Amino acid sequence: MHIRGYLPAFAVVPAVLAGQQPATADTLHQHADTLTGRPIALQAITVTATPSRRDEPSASIGVAPALIQQTPFFNPYDLLRQTAGVEVHDQGQGPGFASDASLRGFSSDHSTDIALWVDGVPNNEPVNGHAEGYNDWNLLFPEAIDGIDVLKGPTSALYGNFALAGVVSVRTLERASGTTTWLDPGSFGHVEAGLLTGFDREKDGGVFGLRGVREDGWRPRSDYTIGQGHARLLHELRPGATLDAGIELYSTRWDSPGFLSDSAFRAHAFDLIANPTDGGYKNRAQERVSFRILTGSALWRTTVYATQGRWQLFLTIPPEPGSGEGTGSQTEEEDRRYGFGLTSALTWDLPRVEVTAGIEGRWDHSSYENWLTTNRVRDSAHILVAAHQLSGALFVQSTEDLGHHIRLSLGGRADVQQMRGASATGVFAPKLGALYHLPRIGDLYVNVSRGFRRTDGVIENPTLPFITAWAYETGLKIDGRYANASVALFRMDVSNEQTFDPITATSSSGGRSRRQGVELELVARPWPSLSLSTDWTVNDAKYRQLITENGDTLNGARVFNTAEYVGSVAVELAPPAAIWRLRVGSNVLGPYSPFNEPGVLLPAYGLVHLSGGIRLGGAQLELGVRNVLDRVYPELRASRFVTPGQPRAVFGSVKYLF
């Protein structure tokens, strides 16, 4: 399949100056000696899914499409863990039961502290009774991804609610020539099959995909199925005017083995199941239509989108002898929702200044039910609530070159939200950054920003205030002929801190916390056939003041569900003229603080992964082994209950391009 990119027409990011590419193993570059004087051109970008710029005063990581295809991952969370150093704690209860991704020490239960945007459409679910901002990354269609950017911290004015710790911004392919089919067998009865096709004409382009997955799972009753559909169409209405439309469809069903008690995990009793009737399903769809009009130095973009979803879950928490935790009773949760949204922005690209101003609006409705059940038969209702939320925002972001070496970034956004039966509440998030270019060395930068998200439980109590955080960052980006590197120091002071226990479904809020640490990134190609990459975050995340609903004082304790350090390392051997390649990767998690266990610190662990590929005519053969050393580790631990990590697993792939 031949892929090429054009500027699409959706959501809200300023046009990007060409000449600076994100630092990846596939794209090393040397920085220009000046920030000005470069030719102005528009990159192949999606509006809120813009590729991160090396000359922005903030930290980010780009994941290239080739790396996505080469990594042996079992779900999108694991993909980001291996390729971008994101801290992940997999829930292990089925694909639709969103896992925990964390940036800079935010516990991010069900990934609620990180905003996920796919082609300019937000994925986090507001007014969700299970977790506000519930964020199921399994919507992603891996083979259709054109790139992923992980923006660390709330530095961009283009993203609002749920971008407290950062943003995962996904861009899908705009055009394709030919068809790719694949069959991916693997361990534990894993079978995936799919097709991706499209067309590429001068004024039109399109990509269409179907994907199906079936797996038995490595624990009893951990089988699941996934079906996905992806479509994207691009049409040039006239020179400078483009119409872009897309649809994402996702459906999954699963059986759940449940959590293990801590004693069962330590005994390696992985065959135990909490309840043979646990499981669930999820259906989700999103549709969007986007427009772009380019006239002179101005670019106007608007996206209108709609989302629909239904989620049902049956889960049993097993009793732990002597701990007082776990009732052994089954709970049913059901969430039905739909929503609409719009983003619109105008960008002016002037000789030394680039300014984007825009609006964002969103309306979401949900119906959430929580029942006590026996073998999926309802006994009594715990929570029955319906809610809708209307939100709107004004934002502005500008970049100005002050001379040949200084770049100043200013911006901010004002958000207002209103729920049924409650007064409107608002929050303001200013953004400020500055970058100084050091000729033939790199960039020194600093930024200050404010992030926010709504609180768990707002569906029942809409008067709960926002969680907010002031973020401070300074760093150095070094660019050389054979390597790119960066180091960043960060601190985030959080108000109205909240901790959520996924076992007892209770939360405590109203406190304060602080995250502070250092991040290191290196991408190097010392020889044409060898590339090295690594990314590390060392973090001191502690509650400054917080008392739980049970009366535990957490002042000075480490933030739940975060690690002292997290990192990834990869080495790839791929001679330029060869038909083969080899890659060895590893992800490491430092001492880890589980949910709702003050003072407990689990030991560090590391996983090793191996993958390779070979081209044979029109076929591409891939083989990967995840967790090569068969390490036993806890993916998630909360209130002395554990989700065990996947043991050694083999993944294969046969792709044919025609």
SEMI-89864 format. One line per 5 residues: number of its first residue (from 0); their letters; for each residue x, y, z of C-alpha. Coordinates in Angstrom, 3 decimals, always signed. Layout:
NUM) A) X Y Z | ...
***
This chain:
0) MHIRG) +0.000 +0.000 +0.000 | +1.279 +3.455 -0.881 | +0.402 +6.220 +1.574 | +0.838 +9.945 +1.234 | -0.474 +12.807 +3.353
5) YLPAF) -2.333 +16.031 +2.666 | -3.545 +18.770 +4.984 | -6.958 +17.619 +6.190 | -9.706 +19.854 +7.405 | -10.744 +19.197 +10.901
10) AVVPA) -10.703 +20.481 +14.444 | -8.502 +23.232 +15.836 | -4.732 +23.475 +15.565 | -2.715 +26.201 +13.882 | -0.988 +25.507 +10.613
15) VLAGQ) +2.511 +24.219 +11.217 | +5.695 +25.586 +9.691 | +7.528 +22.953 +7.729 | +11.127 +22.078 +8.363 | +10.963 +20.623 +11.902
20) QPATA) +9.892 +17.040 +12.441 | +9.317 +15.230 +15.725 | +12.327 +13.338 +17.052 | +11.768 +9.701 +16.233 | +14.004 +6.832 +15.222
25) DTLHQ) +12.830 +7.385 +11.659 | +13.305 +11.169 +11.459 | +16.465 +12.736 +12.850 | +17.182 +16.309 +11.919 | +19.480 +19.236 +12.530
30) HADTL) +17.954 +22.445 +13.831 | +18.218 +25.516 +11.626 | +20.568 +28.220 +12.875 | +17.677 +30.675 +13.097 | +14.009 +30.424 +13.955
35) TGRPI) +13.015 +32.776 +11.166 | +13.638 +32.960 +7.478 | +12.257 +29.505 +6.705 | +9.837 +28.952 +3.828 | +6.253 +28.753 +5.063
40) ALQAI) +4.351 +25.616 +4.083 | +1.566 +23.532 +5.517 | +2.423 +20.064 +6.784 | +0.206 +17.026 +6.421 | -1.647 +17.505 +9.686
45) TVTAT) -4.989 +16.984 +11.313 | -6.159 +19.974 +13.189 | -6.149 +18.911 +16.808 | -3.901 +16.035 +15.866 | -0.971 +18.130 +14.735
50) PSRRD) +2.457 +16.486 +14.689 | +4.432 +17.953 +17.566 | +7.033 +20.532 +16.571 | +10.592 +20.312 +17.759 | +10.717 +24.096 +18.180
55) EPSAS) +7.730 +24.283 +20.560 | +8.502 +25.171 +24.199 | +7.097 +21.927 +25.600 | +7.823 +18.212 +25.905 | +6.297 +15.678 +23.531
60) IGVAP) +6.924 +12.289 +21.936 | +5.980 +11.191 +18.420 | +5.186 +7.574 +17.507 | +5.662 +6.813 +13.798 | +3.413 +4.379 +11.861
65) ALIQQ) +6.310 +1.984 +11.192 | +6.950 +1.620 +14.917 | +3.277 +0.846 +15.525 | +3.441 -2.019 +13.040 | +6.680 -3.405 +14.513
70) TPFFN) +5.702 -3.504 +18.202 | +4.251 -6.723 +19.709 | +1.432 -5.197 +21.798 | -1.797 -6.733 +23.088 | -3.868 -3.518 +23.201
75) PYDLL) -3.406 +0.229 +22.466 | -2.398 +0.939 +26.074 | +0.448 -1.553 +25.801 | +1.478 +0.032 +22.493 | +1.972 +3.457 +24.131
80) RQTAG) +3.714 +1.852 +27.108 | +6.315 +0.278 +24.832 | +6.800 +3.118 +22.360 | +6.291 +6.345 +24.344 | +7.191 +5.505 +27.934
85) VEVHD) +3.609 +6.028 +29.168 | +2.912 +4.435 +32.544 | +0.183 +1.798 +32.120 | -1.724 -0.415 +34.549 | -3.951 -2.762 +32.577
90) QGQGP) -7.307 -3.536 +34.197 | -7.428 -6.963 +32.529 | -11.231 -7.290 +32.703 | -12.015 -7.054 +28.994 | -11.314 -4.664 +26.100
95) GFASD) -14.204 -2.296 +26.906 | -13.143 -1.950 +30.553 | -10.768 +0.977 +30.103 | -7.292 +0.603 +31.587 | -5.163 +3.151 +33.450
100) ASLRG) -2.637 +5.290 +31.568 | -0.625 +7.853 +33.490 | +1.618 +10.798 +32.616 | +3.760 +12.643 +35.154 | +2.339 +10.841 +38.146
105) FSSDH) -1.380 +11.317 +37.624 | -3.111 +8.124 +38.740 | -5.531 +8.407 +35.815 | -8.015 +5.713 +36.797 | -9.450 +4.552 +33.455
110) STDIA) -7.099 +7.128 +31.824 | -9.288 +10.059 +32.892 | -6.391 +12.501 +33.445 | -5.238 +12.175 +29.813 | -7.217 +13.566 +26.877
115) LWVDG) -7.389 +11.251 +23.848 | -8.314 +12.860 +20.523 | -8.755 +10.839 +17.322 | -8.800 +12.927 +14.142 | -9.988 +15.957 +16.057
120) VPNNE) -12.749 +14.161 +18.016 | -12.435 +13.812 +21.830 | -12.688 +10.262 +23.171 | -13.104 +10.895 +26.941 | -16.677 +10.382 +28.145
125) PVNGH) -18.184 +13.173 +30.315 | -20.953 +12.544 +32.876 | -19.874 +8.928 +33.300 | -20.932 +7.331 +36.578 | -18.029 +4.895 +36.669
130) AEGYN) -15.269 +7.477 +36.157 | -15.649 +11.031 +34.867 | -13.793 +11.173 +31.560 | -13.813 +7.376 +31.108 | -11.315 +6.849 +28.293
135) DWNLL) -11.396 +3.586 +26.324 | -8.445 +3.562 +23.913 | -9.628 +0.375 +22.175 | -11.464 +2.577 +19.679 | -8.115 +2.995 +17.895
140) FPEAI) -7.702 +1.120 +14.602 | -3.922 +0.406 +14.677 | -3.377 -0.209 +10.956 | -5.089 +3.071 +10.019 | -2.932 +5.250 +12.293
145) DGIDV) -0.686 +7.762 +10.545 | +0.990 +8.931 +13.755 | +0.563 +9.476 +17.491 | +1.781 +12.440 +19.519 | +1.958 +12.393 +23.288
150) LKGPT) +1.936 +15.959 +24.651 | +3.159 +16.069 +28.234 | +1.494 +18.526 +30.572 | -1.424 +20.930 +29.947 | +0.669 +23.236 +27.743
155) SALYG) -1.632 +23.523 +24.707 | -4.618 +25.889 +24.682 | -6.264 +23.676 +22.066 | -7.246 +21.004 +24.593 | -9.384 +21.576 +27.684
160) NFALA) -11.273 +19.126 +29.877 | -9.335 +15.958 +30.842 | -6.002 +17.246 +29.464 | -4.791 +17.614 +33.046 | -1.668 +15.462 +32.654
165) GVVSV) -1.343 +15.678 +28.883 | -2.795 +14.631 +25.546 | -2.605 +11.598 +23.271 | -3.383 +12.903 +19.783 | -3.964 +10.362 +17.002
170) RTLER) -3.983 +11.009 +13.266 | -5.346 +8.486 +10.788 | -4.342 +7.992 +7.149 | -5.944 +10.348 +4.662 | -5.195 +8.532 +1.402
175) ASGTT) -4.105 +5.090 +0.276 | -3.269 +3.363 -2.984 | -3.893 -0.356 -3.102 | -5.067 -2.831 -0.505 | -3.470 -4.495 +2.485
180) TWLDP) -4.815 -7.657 +4.084 | -3.408 -9.326 +7.165 | -3.743 -12.366 +9.365 | -2.204 -12.203 +12.843 | -2.119 -15.433 +14.880
185) GSFGH) -0.697 -15.522 +18.388 | -0.602 -17.106 +21.810 | -3.709 -17.905 +23.859 | -5.892 -18.464 +20.809 | -5.305 -14.980 +19.439
190) VEAGL) -6.414 -14.485 +15.836 | -6.770 -11.152 +14.061 | -7.738 -10.541 +10.456 | -8.301 -7.308 +8.614 | -8.344 -5.334 +5.418
195) LTGFD) -7.311 -1.753 +4.675 | -7.886 -0.214 +1.272 | -8.388 +3.176 -0.293 | -7.782 +5.471 -3.216 | -5.589 +8.467 -4.012
200) REKDG) -6.616 +10.874 -6.739 | -5.599 +14.477 -7.279 | -8.662 +16.028 -5.608 | -9.972 +13.052 -3.680 | -8.688 +10.467 -1.249
205) GVFGL) -10.052 +7.784 +0.995 | -9.180 +4.980 +3.398 | -11.482 +2.126 +4.473 | -10.747 -0.623 +6.970 | -12.291 -3.640 +8.666
210) RGVRE) -10.703 -5.490 +11.569 | -11.724 -8.461 +13.696 | -10.005 -10.006 +16.744 | -10.756 -13.201 +18.656 | -8.769 -14.413 +21.662
215) DGWRP) -9.278 -17.122 +24.302 | -7.119 -15.263 +26.843 | -4.398 -16.547 +29.100 | -6.630 -16.892 +32.173 | -9.897 -18.863 +32.371
220) RSDYT) -12.877 -16.875 +31.099 | -10.732 -14.119 +29.655 | -11.885 -14.613 +26.064 | -13.060 -11.677 +23.968 | -13.984 -10.531 +20.476
225) IGQGH) -13.496 -7.125 +18.824 | -14.948 -5.811 +15.590 | -13.951 -2.461 +14.096 | -14.718 -0.355 +11.079 | -12.905 +2.745 +9.830
230) ARLLH) -13.686 +5.073 +6.952 | -12.281 +8.418 +5.870 | -12.995 +10.490 +2.758 | -11.268 +13.641 +1.551 | -12.607 +15.857 -1.265
235) ELRPG) -11.323 +19.147 -2.636 | -14.393 +21.309 -3.234 | -12.326 +23.970 -4.985 | -8.719 +25.192 -4.725 | -8.138 +25.967 -1.055
240) ATLDA) -11.418 +24.407 +0.157 | -11.526 +20.827 +1.417 | -14.207 +18.553 +2.848 | -13.071 +15.735 +5.141 | -15.368 +13.124 +6.734
245) GIELY) -14.738 +10.074 +8.886 | -16.455 +7.271 +10.811 | -15.090 +5.036 +13.581 | -17.056 +1.943 +14.685 | -16.099 -0.335 +17.562
250) STRWD) -17.841 -3.296 +19.224 | -16.535 -5.813 +21.740 | -17.786 -8.585 +24.007 | -15.788 -10.307 +26.714 | -15.848 -12.719 +29.618
255) SPGFL) -14.103 -11.518 +32.747 | -11.897 -13.604 +35.047 | -12.157 -10.905 +37.729 | -9.466 -9.629 +40.032 | -7.334 -11.951 +42.142
260) SDSAF) -6.876 -11.532 +45.858 | -3.335 -10.616 +46.835 | -2.819 -14.008 +48.484 | -3.928 -15.816 +45.299 | -1.562 -13.698 +43.195
265) RAHAF) +1.395 -14.434 +45.472 | +0.529 -18.142 +45.221 | +0.430 -17.846 +41.383 | -3.149 -19.159 +41.458 | -3.963 -17.468 +38.168
270) DLIAN) -6.657 -20.006 +37.220 | -9.037 -18.749 +39.903 | -12.049 -16.773 +38.734 | -14.267 -14.586 +40.882 | -17.572 -15.408 +39.166
275) PTDGG) -18.236 -17.508 +36.024 | -20.954 -15.064 +34.906 | -18.768 -11.916 +34.885 | -18.234 -10.136 +31.571 | -19.625 -7.375 +29.432
280) YKNRA) -19.887 -5.608 +26.105 | -19.332 -2.172 +24.610 | -20.485 -0.518 +21.395 | -19.199 +2.875 +20.304 | -19.410 +5.008 +17.181
285) QERVS) -18.224 +8.447 +16.196 | -18.870 +10.416 +13.036 | -17.411 +13.727 +11.915 | -17.512 +16.177 +9.022 | -14.771 +18.775 +8.679
290) FRILT) -14.147 +21.766 +6.453 | -11.028 +23.745 +5.617 | -10.749 +26.988 +3.685 | -7.324 +28.463 +2.921 | -7.205 +32.031 +1.594
295) GSALW) -3.917 +33.890 +1.542 | -2.385 +33.806 +5.013 | -5.622 +32.741 +6.736 | -6.827 +29.187 +7.352 | -10.308 +28.465 +8.691
300) RTTVY) -11.244 +25.017 +9.952 | -14.428 +23.601 +11.435 | -15.373 +20.120 +12.587 | -18.818 +18.862 +13.568 | -19.011 +15.447 +15.222
305) ATQGR) -21.394 +13.036 +16.946 | -20.719 +10.128 +19.318 | -22.839 +7.228 +20.547 | -22.041 +4.442 +22.993 | -23.424 +1.708 +25.222
310) WQLFL) -21.461 -0.195 +27.843 | -22.517 -2.991 +30.206 | -20.339 -4.749 +32.755 | -20.784 -7.537 +35.313 | -17.934 -7.728 +37.832
315) TIPPE) -17.386 -9.519 +41.138 | -14.819 -8.500 +43.753 | -13.579 -11.654 +45.514 | -13.307 -11.691 +49.311 | -9.799 -11.588 +50.764
320) PGSGE) -9.659 -13.631 +54.008 | -8.726 -11.470 +56.967 | -8.597 -8.195 +55.049 | -12.182 -7.064 +55.278 | -12.106 -6.263 +51.544
325) GTGSQ) -14.319 -7.734 +48.861 | -17.898 -8.848 +49.415 | -18.022 -11.548 +46.769 | -21.192 -9.994 +45.356 | -21.657 -9.147 +41.687
330) TEEED) -22.257 -5.633 +40.388 | -23.809 -4.644 +37.071 | -23.025 -1.297 +35.484 | -24.656 +0.074 +32.353 | -23.882 +3.337 +30.566
335) RRYGF) -25.836 +4.589 +27.539 | -24.828 +7.860 +25.936 | -24.824 +10.120 +22.920 | -23.391 +13.525 +22.205 | -22.579 +16.234 +19.677
340) GLTSA) -19.739 +18.688 +19.333 | -18.156 +21.396 +17.229 | -14.742 +22.991 +16.967 | -13.935 +25.951 +14.772 | -10.763 +28.000 +14.478
345) LTWDL) -9.143 +30.644 +12.325 | -5.363 +30.785 +11.925 | -3.382 +33.746 +10.624 | +0.125 +32.857 +9.442 | +2.100 +36.106 +9.275
350) PRVEV) +5.852 +36.579 +8.653 | +6.869 +36.344 +12.319 | +3.589 +35.635 +14.083 | +1.120 +32.777 +13.958 | -2.213 +33.234 +15.765
355) TAGIE) -5.094 +30.794 +16.159 | -8.413 +31.764 +17.739 | -11.395 +29.476 +18.013 | -14.415 +28.109 +19.800 | -15.381 +24.672 +21.045
360) GRWDH) -18.832 +23.421 +22.021 | -20.064 +20.069 +23.228 | -23.311 +18.502 +24.503 | -23.363 +15.034 +26.094 | -26.216 +12.964 +27.513
365) SSYEN) -25.775 +9.796 +29.557 | -27.890 +7.322 +31.472 | -25.975 +5.389 +34.129 | -27.235 +2.418 +36.160 | -25.505 +0.449 +38.902
370) WLTTN) -27.204 -2.702 +40.205 | -26.437 -5.438 +42.708 | -26.903 -8.720 +40.835 | -26.686 -12.485 +41.247 | -25.552 -14.375 +38.134
375) RVRDS) -26.562 -11.349 +36.023 | -30.032 -11.194 +37.611 | -30.776 -7.809 +39.209 | -31.415 -7.810 +42.950 | -31.544 -4.112 +43.838
380) AHILV) -30.614 -0.761 +42.363 | -27.608 +1.101 +43.745 | -27.462 +4.113 +41.392 | -29.918 +5.157 +38.685 | -29.090 +8.547 +37.240
385) AAHQL) -29.414 +10.401 +33.946 | -27.547 +13.589 +33.180 | -26.518 +15.886 +30.392 | -23.725 +18.408 +30.189 | -23.352 +21.449 +27.962
390) SGALF) -19.872 +22.894 +27.619 | -18.301 +25.673 +25.629 | -14.881 +27.275 +25.309 | -13.030 +30.175 +23.738 | -9.328 +29.717 +23.099
395) VQSTE) -6.422 +31.544 +21.543 | -2.860 +30.474 +20.911 | -0.066 +32.474 +19.305 | +3.568 +31.984 +18.438 | +5.886 +34.912 +17.766
400) DLGHH) +9.540 +35.004 +16.751 | +11.394 +37.775 +18.578 | +14.545 +38.114 +16.536 | +16.489 +35.133 +15.262 | +16.737 +33.090 +18.443
405) IRLSL) +13.695 +33.667 +20.679 | +10.247 +32.189 +20.209 | +7.379 +33.226 +22.498 | +4.176 +31.207 +22.855 | +1.106 +32.775 +24.485
410) GGRAD) -2.386 +31.394 +24.842 | -5.268 +30.464 +27.029 | -8.773 +29.128 +27.095 | -11.933 +29.895 +29.054 | -14.289 +26.943 +29.574
415) VQQMR) -17.844 +26.939 +30.909 | -19.878 +23.821 +31.713 | -23.467 +23.397 +32.832 | -25.314 +20.294 +33.946 | -29.049 +19.830 +34.324
420) GASAT) -30.308 +21.362 +37.554 | -27.067 +23.174 +38.379 | -25.541 +26.566 +37.769 | -22.846 +26.977 +35.144 | -19.250 +26.662 +36.329
425) GVFAP) -16.174 +27.969 +34.585 | -12.414 +27.705 +34.597 | -9.631 +29.698 +32.928 | -6.422 +28.050 +31.744 | -3.594 +30.410 +30.694
430) KLGAL) -0.564 +29.121 +28.740 | +2.843 +30.767 +28.456 | +6.049 +29.430 +26.942 | +9.371 +30.741 +25.708 | +12.160 +29.072 +23.722
435) YHLPR) +15.703 +30.270 +23.112 | +17.568 +28.719 +20.194 | +21.236 +27.941 +20.802 | +22.945 +27.803 +17.364 | +24.269 +24.339 +16.426
440) IGDLY) +23.216 +22.975 +19.844 | +19.479 +23.013 +20.375 | +16.726 +24.813 +22.272 | +16.340 +25.933 +25.864 | +12.713 +26.420 +26.881
445) VNVSR) +10.375 +27.174 +29.796 | +6.597 +27.094 +30.137 | +3.853 +27.739 +32.675 | +0.299 +26.476 +32.185 | -2.878 +25.486 +33.972
450) GFRRT) -4.847 +22.305 +33.377 | -8.186 +21.000 +34.617 | -10.760 +18.245 +34.490 | -14.163 +17.552 +36.025 | -14.338 +15.444 +39.157
455) DGVIE) -15.526 +11.847 +39.541 | -19.086 +11.836 +40.858 | -20.171 +15.010 +39.078 | -22.947 +13.022 +37.377 | -24.629 +12.700 +40.787
460) NPTLP) -23.438 +15.974 +42.316 | -22.933 +18.638 +39.628 | -21.739 +21.179 +42.208 | -18.392 +19.406 +42.621 | -15.564 +21.758 +41.579
465) FITAW) -12.952 +21.194 +38.881 | -9.630 +19.529 +39.625 | -6.985 +22.081 +38.592 | -3.199 +22.053 +38.353 | -0.541 +24.683 +37.780
470) AYETG) +2.259 +23.175 +35.707 | +5.848 +24.437 +35.453 | +8.457 +23.042 +33.069 | +11.904 +23.865 +31.814 | +14.017 +21.834 +29.455
475) LKIDG) +16.759 +21.548 +26.881 | +16.406 +19.964 +23.442 | +19.703 +18.982 +21.834 | +19.905 +18.237 +18.132 | +22.870 +16.689 +16.390
480) RYANA) +23.699 +14.915 +13.198 | +23.265 +11.460 +14.637 | +21.045 +12.014 +17.669 | +18.282 +14.059 +19.226 | +17.984 +14.331 +22.988
485) SVALF) +15.972 +16.262 +25.539 | +15.847 +16.723 +29.286 | +12.969 +18.392 +31.129 | +12.287 +19.338 +34.728 | +8.612 +19.594 +35.670
490) RMDVS) +6.386 +20.371 +38.642 | +2.604 +20.274 +38.932 | +0.682 +21.622 +41.937 | -2.839 +20.168 +42.109 | -5.864 +21.650 +43.844
495) NEQTF) -8.992 +19.670 +44.708 | -6.942 +16.473 +44.394 | -9.037 +13.329 +44.068 | -8.240 +9.660 +44.545 | -10.599 +6.958 +43.302
500) DPITA) -10.683 +3.329 +44.432 | -11.720 +1.120 +41.480 | -12.570 -1.764 +43.825 | -14.961 -0.006 +46.195 | -16.022 +2.645 +43.627
505) TSSSG) -15.538 +5.415 +46.207 | -13.563 +8.614 +45.881 | -12.008 +11.198 +48.147 | -11.480 +14.771 +46.996 | -10.736 +18.272 +48.164
510) GRSRR) -7.032 +17.870 +48.901 | -3.740 +19.025 +47.404 | -0.828 +17.193 +45.824 | +2.403 +17.807 +43.960 | +4.195 +15.988 +41.157
515) QGVEL) +7.759 +16.909 +40.334 | +10.540 +15.169 +38.492 | +12.753 +14.884 +35.450 | +12.213 +13.443 +31.967 | +14.920 +12.202 +29.606
520) ELVAR) +14.583 +11.291 +25.941 | +17.156 +10.119 +23.415 | +16.823 +9.050 +19.792 | +20.053 +8.139 +18.021 | +21.212 +6.538 +14.789
525) PWPSL) +24.981 +6.043 +15.212 | +25.103 +3.900 +12.057 | +22.691 +3.696 +9.112 | +21.619 +0.204 +10.168 | +21.265 +0.831 +13.911
530) SLSTD) +18.879 +3.048 +15.844 | +18.519 +3.520 +19.595 | +15.701 +5.168 +21.541 | +14.855 +5.626 +25.194 | +12.458 +7.688 +27.271
535) WTVND) +12.392 +7.976 +31.076 | +10.365 +9.824 +33.690 | +11.538 +9.965 +37.311 | +8.766 +11.317 +39.481 | +8.145 +12.344 +43.081
540) AKYRQ) +4.326 +12.340 +43.325 | +2.933 +12.940 +46.813 | -0.270 +14.069 +48.473 | +0.290 +17.292 +50.352 | -3.083 +17.196 +52.095
545) LITEN) -5.870 +14.642 +51.640 | -8.158 +12.665 +53.953 | -10.017 +9.665 +52.495 | -13.648 +8.764 +53.101 | -12.387 +6.088 +55.494
550) GDTLN) -10.568 +8.725 +57.538 | -7.032 +7.856 +56.413 | -4.730 +10.877 +56.305 | -2.575 +10.741 +53.188 | -0.449 +13.824 +53.853
555) GARVF) +3.045 +13.037 +52.562 | +2.045 +9.658 +51.079 | +2.853 +8.783 +47.494 | +0.032 +9.343 +45.013 | -1.885 +6.115 +44.435
560) NTAEY) -1.383 +4.150 +41.195 | +1.879 +5.834 +40.210 | +5.495 +4.723 +39.991 | +8.717 +6.388 +41.107 | +10.075 +5.964 +37.580
565) VGSVA) +8.882 +4.626 +34.237 | +10.843 +4.135 +31.051 | +11.266 +2.401 +27.731 | +14.376 +1.361 +25.791 | +14.597 +0.009 +22.245
570) VELAP) +17.370 -1.053 +19.873 | +16.615 -1.718 +16.207 | +18.845 -3.269 +13.574 | +17.670 -2.609 +10.018 | +20.306 -2.377 +7.247
575) PAAIW) +19.083 +0.073 +4.564 | +19.190 -2.420 +1.684 | +18.112 -5.471 +3.674 | +14.695 -7.107 +3.537 | +14.774 -7.861 +7.257
580) RLRVG) +14.928 -6.012 +10.576 | +15.215 -6.891 +14.283 | +14.074 -4.911 +17.334 | +14.601 -5.455 +21.061 | +12.556 -3.312 +23.422
585) SNVLG) +11.987 -3.054 +27.134 | +9.652 -1.140 +29.409 | +10.454 -0.624 +33.085 | +8.210 +0.363 +35.989 | +9.800 +1.601 +39.198
590) PYSPF) +8.484 +1.076 +42.737 | +4.705 +1.412 +42.456 | +2.067 +2.739 +44.900 | -1.179 +0.730 +44.562 | -4.670 +2.161 +44.982
595) NEPGV) -6.004 +2.602 +48.507 | -2.967 +1.125 +50.296 | -1.165 +4.010 +52.052 | +2.503 +3.312 +52.697 | +2.676 +0.248 +50.421
600) LLPAY) +5.340 +0.318 +47.701 | +5.556 -2.613 +45.283 | +8.982 -3.492 +43.822 | +10.178 -2.406 +40.379 | +10.061 -4.713 +37.373
605) GLVHL) +11.050 -4.698 +33.715 | +9.737 -6.500 +30.654 | +11.708 -7.426 +27.531 | +10.147 -7.689 +24.062 | +11.594 -8.997 +20.794
610) SGGIR) +10.283 -8.487 +17.267 | +11.459 -8.866 +13.697 | +10.208 -8.748 +10.145 | +11.067 -9.749 +6.603 | +9.720 -8.728 +3.199
615) LGGAQ) +9.058 -11.435 +0.614 | +7.742 -9.868 -2.554 | +4.361 -8.337 -1.763 | +4.193 -10.040 +1.626 | +5.453 -8.754 +4.963
620) LELGV) +6.088 -11.304 +7.719 | +6.336 -10.157 +11.361 | +7.079 -12.133 +14.504 | +7.102 -10.713 +18.013 | +7.522 -12.049 +21.521
625) RNVLD) +6.186 -9.964 +24.385 | +7.573 -10.508 +27.909 | +10.383 -12.719 +26.614 | +11.636 -13.561 +30.115 | +8.130 -14.597 +31.235
630) RVYPE) +8.187 -12.176 +34.156 | +5.382 -12.485 +36.729 | +4.197 -8.985 +37.573 | +1.075 -7.126 +38.748 | -0.523 -4.982 +36.062
635) LRASR) -2.771 -3.347 +38.648 | -3.182 -3.595 +42.388 | -5.920 -1.896 +44.404 | -7.149 -2.555 +47.953 | -5.088 -5.768 +47.981
640) FVTPG) -6.647 -7.076 +44.775 | -4.512 -7.734 +41.708 | -4.744 -7.994 +37.947 | -1.784 -10.208 +36.956 | +0.277 -9.267 +33.908
645) QPRAV) +0.259 -11.277 +30.708 | +2.961 -13.989 +30.598 | +5.206 -14.662 +27.608 | +3.182 -14.318 +24.419 | +4.030 -14.792 +20.745
650) FGSVK) +2.468 -12.593 +18.067 | +2.717 -13.228 +14.343 | +1.576 -11.270 +11.336 | +1.309 -12.000 +7.641 | +0.489 -8.948 +5.531
655) YLF) -0.022 -8.902 +1.814 | +0.015 -5.706 -0.243 | -1.611 -5.635 -3.648
***
